[in-house]
Amino acid sequence: MYWTLELASHLEDAPWPASKDELIDFAIRTGAPLEVAENLQQLEGEDDSYDSIEDIWPDYPTKEDFFFNEDEY
């Protein structure tokens, strides 16, 4: 299983919290790339509930990871 920012971006509007099956269904319905559904299928725990993309990809970059000062613009 591998994640990229592009793949993870397809789950930003997912109905959090969600189960593995709900996320796979969301990815398919929204036309996400096949790799997104394949990555989700590899998750362990059929009945686990995921609260955000960080539960799936712990290294998911947040706004704090970028050194962009929004006040400058």
CNS distance restraints for C-alpha pairs under 8 A (distance, minus, plus):
assign (resid   1 and name CA) (resid  38 and name CA) 7.90 0.50 0.50
assign (resid   1 and name CA) (resid  39 and name CA) 5.22 0.50 0.50
assign (resid   1 and name CA) (resid  42 and name CA) 6.78 0.50 0.50
assign (resid   2 and name CA) (resid  39 and name CA) 6.90 0.50 0.50
assign (resid   3 and name CA) (resid   7 and name CA) 6.13 0.50 0.50
assign (resid   3 and name CA) (resid   8 and name CA) 6.42 0.50 0.50
assign (resid   3 and name CA) (resid  39 and name CA) 7.74 0.50 0.50
assign (resid   3 and name CA) (resid  57 and name CA) 7.27 0.50 0.50
assign (resid   4 and name CA) (resid   8 and name CA) 6.10 0.50 0.50
assign (resid   5 and name CA) (resid   9 and name CA) 5.93 0.50 0.50
assign (resid   5 and name CA) (resid  60 and name CA) 7.80 0.50 0.50
assign (resid   6 and name CA) (resid  10 and name CA) 7.14 0.50 0.50
assign (resid   7 and name CA) (resid  11 and name CA) 7.77 0.50 0.50
assign (resid   7 and name CA) (resid  32 and name CA) 7.87 0.50 0.50
assign (resid   7 and name CA) (resid  33 and name CA) 7.38 0.50 0.50
assign (resid   7 and name CA) (resid  35 and name CA) 7.50 0.50 0.50
assign (resid   7 and name CA) (resid  36 and name CA) 6.02 0.50 0.50
assign (resid   8 and name CA) (resid  12 and name CA) 7.06 0.50 0.50
assign (resid   8 and name CA) (resid  36 and name CA) 7.57 0.50 0.50
assign (resid   8 and name CA) (resid  53 and name CA) 7.35 0.50 0.50
assign (resid  10 and name CA) (resid  27 and name CA) 7.21 0.50 0.50
assign (resid  10 and name CA) (resid  32 and name CA) 6.01 0.50 0.50
assign (resid  10 and name CA) (resid  36 and name CA) 7.84 0.50 0.50
assign (resid  11 and name CA) (resid  23 and name CA) 7.89 0.50 0.50
assign (resid  11 and name CA) (resid  27 and name CA) 7.16 0.50 0.50
assign (resid  11 and name CA) (resid  53 and name CA) 7.15 0.50 0.50
assign (resid  12 and name CA) (resid  53 and name CA) 7.42 0.50 0.50
assign (resid  14 and name CA) (resid  18 and name CA) 7.88 0.50 0.50
assign (resid  14 and name CA) (resid  23 and name CA) 6.93 0.50 0.50
assign (resid  14 and name CA) (resid  26 and name CA) 6.67 0.50 0.50
assign (resid  15 and name CA) (resid  23 and name CA) 7.89 0.50 0.50
assign (resid  16 and name CA) (resid  50 and name CA) 6.97 0.50 0.50
assign (resid  16 and name CA) (resid  51 and name CA) 5.38 0.50 0.50
assign (resid  16 and name CA) (resid  52 and name CA) 6.04 0.50 0.50
assign (resid  17 and name CA) (resid  49 and name CA) 6.22 0.50 0.50
assign (resid  17 and name CA) (resid  50 and name CA) 5.28 0.50 0.50
assign (resid  17 and name CA) (resid  51 and name CA) 4.18 0.50 0.50
assign (resid  17 and name CA) (resid  52 and name CA) 6.64 0.50 0.50
assign (resid  18 and name CA) (resid  22 and name CA) 5.80 0.50 0.50
assign (resid  18 and name CA) (resid  23 and name CA) 6.27 0.50 0.50
assign (resid  18 and name CA) (resid  49 and name CA) 5.38 0.50 0.50
assign (resid  18 and name CA) (resid  50 and name CA) 5.35 0.50 0.50
assign (resid  18 and name CA) (resid  51 and name CA) 6.66 0.50 0.50
assign (resid  19 and name CA) (resid  23 and name CA) 6.26 0.50 0.50
assign (resid  19 and name CA) (resid  46 and name CA) 7.54 0.50 0.50
assign (resid  19 and name CA) (resid  47 and name CA) 6.49 0.50 0.50
assign (resid  19 and name CA) (resid  48 and name CA) 5.91 0.50 0.50
assign (resid  19 and name CA) (resid  49 and name CA) 4.60 0.50 0.50
assign (resid  19 and name CA) (resid  50 and name CA) 6.07 0.50 0.50
assign (resid  20 and name CA) (resid  24 and name CA) 6.27 0.50 0.50
assign (resid  20 and name CA) (resid  40 and name CA) 6.62 0.50 0.50
assign (resid  20 and name CA) (resid  41 and name CA) 7.40 0.50 0.50
assign (resid  20 and name CA) (resid  43 and name CA) 7.32 0.50 0.50
assign (resid  20 and name CA) (resid  45 and name CA) 7.98 0.50 0.50
assign (resid  20 and name CA) (resid  46 and name CA) 6.33 0.50 0.50
assign (resid  20 and name CA) (resid  47 and name CA) 7.35 0.50 0.50
assign (resid  20 and name CA) (resid  48 and name CA) 7.06 0.50 0.50
assign (resid  20 and name CA) (resid  49 and name CA) 7.20 0.50 0.50
assign (resid  20 and name CA) (resid  50 and name CA) 7.64 0.50 0.50
assign (resid  21 and name CA) (resid  25 and name CA) 6.11 0.50 0.50
assign (resid  21 and name CA) (resid  46 and name CA) 7.69 0.50 0.50
assign (resid  22 and name CA) (resid  26 and name CA) 6.07 0.50 0.50
assign (resid  23 and name CA) (resid  27 and name CA) 6.11 0.50 0.50
assign (resid  23 and name CA) (resid  40 and name CA) 7.28 0.50 0.50
assign (resid  24 and name CA) (resid  28 and name CA) 6.25 0.50 0.50
assign (resid  24 and name CA) (resid  36 and name CA) 7.99 0.50 0.50
assign (resid  24 and name CA) (resid  37 and name CA) 5.35 0.50 0.50
assign (resid  24 and name CA) (resid  40 and name CA) 6.23 0.50 0.50
assign (resid  24 and name CA) (resid  41 and name CA) 7.26 0.50 0.50
assign (resid  25 and name CA) (resid  29 and name CA) 6.08 0.50 0.50
assign (resid  26 and name CA) (resid  30 and name CA) 6.06 0.50 0.50
assign (resid  27 and name CA) (resid  31 and name CA) 6.26 0.50 0.50
assign (resid  27 and name CA) (resid  32 and name CA) 5.14 0.50 0.50
assign (resid  27 and name CA) (resid  33 and name CA) 7.90 0.50 0.50
assign (resid  27 and name CA) (resid  36 and name CA) 6.82 0.50 0.50
assign (resid  27 and name CA) (resid  37 and name CA) 6.16 0.50 0.50
assign (resid  28 and name CA) (resid  32 and name CA) 6.10 0.50 0.50
assign (resid  28 and name CA) (resid  34 and name CA) 7.98 0.50 0.50
assign (resid  28 and name CA) (resid  37 and name CA) 7.00 0.50 0.50
assign (resid  32 and name CA) (resid  36 and name CA) 6.47 0.50 0.50
assign (resid  32 and name CA) (resid  37 and name CA) 7.73 0.50 0.50
assign (resid  33 and name CA) (resid  37 and name CA) 7.42 0.50 0.50
assign (resid  34 and name CA) (resid  38 and name CA) 6.25 0.50 0.50
assign (resid  35 and name CA) (resid  39 and name CA) 5.99 0.50 0.50
assign (resid  36 and name CA) (resid  40 and name CA) 6.24 0.50 0.50
assign (resid  37 and name CA) (resid  41 and name CA) 6.14 0.50 0.50
assign (resid  38 and name CA) (resid  42 and name CA) 6.56 0.50 0.50
assign (resid  39 and name CA) (resid  43 and name CA) 6.99 0.50 0.50
assign (resid  43 and name CA) (resid  56 and name CA) 7.85 0.50 0.50
assign (resid  50 and name CA) (resid  55 and name CA) 5.83 0.50 0.50
assign (resid  50 and name CA) (resid  56 and name CA) 7.18 0.50 0.50
assign (resid  51 and name CA) (resid  55 and name CA) 6.53 0.50 0.50
assign (resid  52 and name CA) (resid  56 and name CA) 7.30 0.50 0.50
assign (resid  53 and name CA) (resid  57 and name CA) 5.95 0.50 0.50
assign (resid  53 and name CA) (resid  58 and name CA) 7.74 0.50 0.50
assign (resid  53 and name CA) (resid  60 and name CA) 7.18 0.50 0.50
assign (resid  54 and name CA) (resid  58 and name CA) 4.66 0.50 0.50
assign (resid  54 and name CA) (resid  59 and name CA) 6.99 0.50 0.50
assign (resid  54 and name CA) (resid  60 and name CA) 5.81 0.50 0.50
assign (resid  61 and name CA) (resid  65 and name CA) 5.85 0.50 0.50
assign (resid  62 and name CA) (resid  66 and name CA) 7.42 0.50 0.50
assign (resid  69 and name CA) (resid  73 and name CA) 7.85 0.50 0.50
